[in-house]
Amino acid sequence: MISGLRDAASQTTRAVHGELAAAFSLEGRTAVVTGSATGIGRQTAITFALAGATVVLADRAEEALAETAAAVEAVGGTALVVPTDVSSKEAVDDLARAAVRGGGGRIDVWANVAGIIRNGLVMDLTEADLDAVLGVNLKGVIWGCAAASRVMKAAKRGSIINVASAGGEMPAPTLAAYGTSKAGVIQLGRIVATEMGPYGVRCNTVAPGFIDTPMTQRGWMDADGVVDDARRAAIVDVRSAQSPLATIGTPHDIAYAMLYLAADASKFMTGEVLRPNGGVHMP
Ligand SMILES: NC(=O)c1ccc[n+]([C@@H]2O[C@H](COP(=O)([O-])OP(=O)(O)OC[C@H]3O[C@@H](n4cnc5c(N)ncnc54)[C@H](O)[C@@H]3O)[C@@H](O)[C@H]2O)c1
C-alpha cells in the first residue's frame, strides 16, 4: 500500500518534470544567435543547444565562432556557422536565408546578442565611434528583428530576443553612444512586439548588469591580453558593491533568462524587459 502510494507520488513528480521540461524545451527548433563567438552569445548558443535547438551561430569573429561550434557539438548539439557582420542589412538577410536553408526550413528563435562598447564623454565623441556603436548595437538589432519578423510572420510563430543593457536605462557618464543605443534596443523591442503580436510572434529584451565576458575583461587587460589582477579586483569590487547581492554576473545568468524567453514557458510574455542585473537597477 505504502509502496503503491510512493509509486504514484513518483509518477506525479515525473509528470511535473515532464511538463517543466516541455515548457523549457527547444527540441526540434532552430535558433539564430548573433554575437555567439564569445561571452553571453556563446553561452546562450550552448544553452539553447542543451535545450534541444539547432543553433545558427552568427558573428564576425570567425575563429572564435568555430570554437563556439565545437563547444555546442561537445554537448551533443548541432551548430551551423554563418560568419556575419550584423551592421550590414545584406549580410543579415543572407544569414536569415542560410538559417532557413540549414535549419530545416524554419527559424523559431532569433537572439540579437552582438554588441560593442566605446566609452567617452558626449563632448569627446567621435563620429567613427558613434557610427560603430550605432551600427552594431542599433542597426544590427533592427536588421535582425526585420529578418526574423519576415520569416516568423509566415510561420505565425517565433520568439525574438534582443540584448540591451542596464546602461540603456541608467544614465552614467561616458555612455552617450552605448547607453543611447541600448535605450533604442529596449524601445525597438516594444515596437516589434506590437507589430508582430498579431502573427503569434513575441519580442522581448534582456538587459544585463555587469557580466564577466571579453567585453568587460578588456577593462583589466593590457593590449597583449595580460590580466592586471589588481585592476580586475578593483573593478569587480566596485561593480559588486552596486548590487544588493554583492556580486557580478556570469554568461550563464543571462543565458538562462534568454532560454526562458525563447521557450514556450514565456508564451504569454511580449514587449517585456528582463533585467538579470544583480539588483543594481530596479525601475
Ligand atoms: N558584459 C556585460 O557586462 C554586458 C552588460 C550588458 C549588456 N551586454 C551586452 O551583451 C551583449 C554580448 O556582450 P558580451 O559581454 O558577451 O561581449 P563580447 O564582446 O564577449 O561579445 C560580443 C560579440 O559580438 C560580436 N560582434 C561585435 N560586432 C559585431 C558585428 N558587427 N557583427 C557580428 N558580430 C559582432 C563580437 O565579435 C563578440 O563575439 C552585447 O550586446 C553587450 O552590449 C554586456
The ligand as a MOL file (V3000), in Angstrom:
LIG
                    3D

  0  0  0     0  0            999 V3000
M  V30 BEGIN CTAB
M  V30 COUNTS 44 48 0 0 0
M  V30 BEGIN ATOM
M  V30 1 N 29.3160 42.0580 -20.4300 0
M  V30 2 C 28.4880 42.9260 -19.8700 0
M  V30 3 O 28.7020 43.4090 -18.7440 0
M  V30 4 C 27.2330 43.3520 -20.6000 0
M  V30 5 C 26.2830 44.0880 -19.8760 0
M  V30 6 C 25.1250 44.4850 -20.5080 0
M  V30 7 C 24.9180 44.1640 -21.8390 0
M  V30 8 N 25.8620 43.4630 -22.5150 0 CHG=1
M  V30 9 C 25.5790 43.1610 -23.9170 0
M  V30 10 O 25.6250 41.7730 -24.1090 0
M  V30 11 C 25.9510 41.5090 -25.4670 0
M  V30 12 C 27.0690 40.4930 -25.5100 0
M  V30 13 O 28.2300 41.0920 -24.9580 0
M  V30 14 P 29.3720 40.2840 -24.2070 0
M  V30 15 O 29.5090 40.8730 -22.8940 0
M  V30 16 O 29.1550 38.8440 -24.3600 0 CHG=-1
M  V30 17 O 30.6320 40.7970 -25.0360 0
M  V30 18 P 31.5860 40.0730 -26.0650 0
M  V30 19 O 32.4970 41.1390 -26.5650 0
M  V30 20 O 32.1670 38.8620 -25.4630 0
M  V30 21 O 30.6150 39.5850 -27.2220 0
M  V30 22 C 30.1450 40.4050 -28.2370 0
M  V30 23 C 30.1530 39.6130 -29.5350 0
M  V30 24 O 29.5970 40.4290 -30.5600 0
M  V30 25 C 30.3750 40.2400 -31.7270 0
M  V30 26 N 30.2340 41.3540 -32.6450 0
M  V30 27 C 30.6670 42.6230 -32.4760 0
M  V30 28 N 30.4120 43.3430 -33.5740 0
M  V30 29 C 29.8040 42.5100 -34.4640 0
M  V30 30 C 29.2920 42.6620 -35.7910 0
M  V30 31 N 29.3740 43.8290 -36.4370 0
M  V30 32 N 28.7360 41.5950 -36.3760 0
M  V30 33 C 28.6650 40.4060 -35.7430 0
M  V30 34 N 29.1340 40.1890 -34.5160 0
M  V30 35 C 29.6930 41.2450 -33.8730 0
M  V30 36 C 31.8010 40.0940 -31.1950 0
M  V30 37 O 32.6680 39.5130 -32.1440 0
M  V30 38 C 31.5790 39.2480 -29.9660 0
M  V30 39 O 31.6500 37.8650 -30.2590 0
M  V30 40 C 26.2860 42.8450 -26.1080 0
M  V30 41 O 25.1670 43.3190 -26.8260 0
M  V30 42 C 26.5690 43.7170 -24.9010 0
M  V30 43 O 26.3440 45.0780 -25.1750 0
M  V30 44 C 27.0080 43.0390 -21.9340 0
M  V30 END ATOM
M  V30 BEGIN BOND
M  V30 1 1 1 2
M  V30 2 2 2 3
M  V30 3 1 2 4
M  V30 4 1 4 5
M  V30 5 2 4 44
M  V30 6 2 5 6
M  V30 7 1 6 7
M  V30 8 2 7 8
M  V30 9 1 8 9
M  V30 10 1 8 44
M  V30 11 1 9 10
M  V30 12 1 9 42
M  V30 13 1 10 11
M  V30 14 1 11 12
M  V30 15 1 11 40
M  V30 16 1 12 13
M  V30 17 1 13 14
M  V30 18 2 14 15
M  V30 19 1 14 16
M  V30 20 1 14 17
M  V30 21 1 17 18
M  V30 22 2 18 19
M  V30 23 1 18 20
M  V30 24 1 18 21
M  V30 25 1 21 22
M  V30 26 1 22 23
M  V30 27 1 23 24
M  V30 28 1 23 38
M  V30 29 1 24 25
M  V30 30 1 25 26
M  V30 31 1 25 36
M  V30 32 1 26 27
M  V30 33 1 26 35
M  V30 34 2 27 28
M  V30 35 1 28 29
M  V30 36 1 29 30
M  V30 37 2 29 35
M  V30 38 1 30 31
M  V30 39 2 30 32
M  V30 40 1 32 33
M  V30 41 2 33 34
M  V30 42 1 34 35
M  V30 43 1 36 37
M  V30 44 1 36 38
M  V30 45 1 38 39
M  V30 46 1 40 41
M  V30 47 1 40 42
M  V30 48 1 42 43
M  V30 END BOND
M  V30 END CTAB
M  END
